[in-house]
Amino acid sequence: MRRYGLSLCLTIALAMGFVWSPSQASAEPCAVGVNVHPHAWIVLHRHRLAQCTAGAGCKCVSCYNANGSVTATCYPLAAPIPR
């Protein structure tokens, strides 16, 4: 029974490794701005991509897509940025 349990655990671990690694290899390169001040813009080559519209500040994420385009999104923070 021990051999069966050990081989089953090893098989599951290997299967999870194969599922996890291709998804990580195809991830898009991203940059995260953790403390972005209110009304700040995310700009690339003088083109505005996103703006922080929350009063407390934002967490902004910018990513290169597979086709070479760039997307950016800002998420509001729950508490204001400390000064």
Protein Blocks (a to p, Z undefined) as FASTA:
>chain_A
ZZmmmmmmmmmmmmmmmmmmmmmmmpccddddfbacehiacdeehiafbdcfbfnbpcdd
ddddfkopacddddddfbdcdZZ
